[in-house]
Amino acid sequence: MPDEPVLREQAREAIRSGKLPSRHSDRLFGVPGSGGPCALCGKPLPHDEMEIQLQFNRSDGTPALDQYHLHHGCYAAWEFERTKDGASGQERLSI
């Protein structure tokens, strides 16, 4: 997996381009790896590792969900970048 500065740059670009949302997810799950690609780095999510699954309600009123699957490190980079002051138009998340 790429190092943190690389992941954070990828996260900034994914948010800027709309590839990943800039708002807080409506639901978050830790689930077994799906084997599919990570929404941030594109590398496979191994079946023997946990992944983060983000779910977002659609804003257009349709009952479907937008879902994103990420490695733990990729999720951390996305979360950090989206909560930076001014990045998402929301207050910074305090943990």
C-alpha positions in Angstrom: 0.0 0.0 0.0 1.3 3.5 -0.8 2.6 5.6 2.0 0.5 8.2 3.8 1.5 11.3 1.8 0.7 9.5 -1.5 -2.7 8.3 -0.1 -3.6 11.8 1.1 -2.8 13.3 -2.3 -4.9 10.6 -3.9 -7.7 11.3 -1.4 -7.5 15.1 -2.2 -7.8 14.4 -5.9 -10.6 11.9 -5.4 -12.6 14.5 -3.5 -11.8 17.3 -5.9 -12.8 15.2 -8.9 -16.0 13.8 -7.3 -14.7 10.2 -7.3 -15.3 10.1 -3.5 -17.7 12.3 -1.6 -16.6 15.1 0.7 -19.3 14.6 3.2 -19.7 12.2 6.2 -21.0 8.8 5.2 -24.6 7.9 6.3 -23.3 4.4 7.3 -19.9 2.8 7.9 -19.1 -0.9 8.2 -16.1 -3.0 8.7 -16.6 -6.0 6.6 -14.4 -8.9 5.2 -12.5 -7.9 2.1 -14.5 -8.3 -1.1 -11.6 -8.9 -3.4 -12.8 -5.9 -5.5 -10.8 -2.7 -6.0 -10.4 0.0 -3.3 -12.3 3.1 -4.3 -9.2 5.3 -3.5 -6.1 3.4 -4.6 -7.6 0.8 -6.9 -5.7 -2.1 -5.4 -7.6 -5.3 -4.5 -9.2 -5.6 -1.0 -7.9 -9.0 0.1 -10.4 -11.5 1.4 -8.3 -12.2 4.5 -8.4 -8.5 5.6 -11.1 -6.3 6.8 -12.2 -3.4 4.6 -14.2 -0.2 5.3 -17.5 0.0 3.5 -19.1 3.5 3.3 -22.7 4.0 2.3 -24.3 7.3 1.3 -28.0 8.0 0.8 -28.5 9.5 -2.6 -29.5 13.1 -2.7 -31.8 12.7 -5.7 -34.5 11.0 -3.7 -33.9 7.5 -5.2 -33.9 4.7 -2.6 -30.6 3.3 -3.7 -27.3 3.8 -1.9 -23.9 4.8 -3.2 -21.2 2.5 -1.7 -17.5 2.7 -1.6 -15.0 0.0 -0.4 -11.7 1.1 1.0 -8.6 -0.3 2.8 -8.2 1.0 6.3 -5.3 3.3 5.4 -7.1 4.6 2.4 -10.2 5.3 4.5 -8.0 7.2 7.0 -6.5 9.3 4.3 -9.9 10.1 2.8 -11.3 10.9 6.3 -8.4 13.2 7.1 -8.6 15.1 3.8 -12.4 15.5 3.9 -12.4 16.9 7.4 -9.5 19.3 6.9 -10.6 22.9 7.6 -12.7 24.0 4.7 -12.4 20.8 2.7 -16.0 19.7 3.0 -17.8 22.8 4.1 -18.5 21.2 7.4 -16.9 21.6 10.8 -13.8 19.5 11.5 -14.6 16.1 13.0 -13.2 15.8 16.5 -12.2 12.3 17.6 
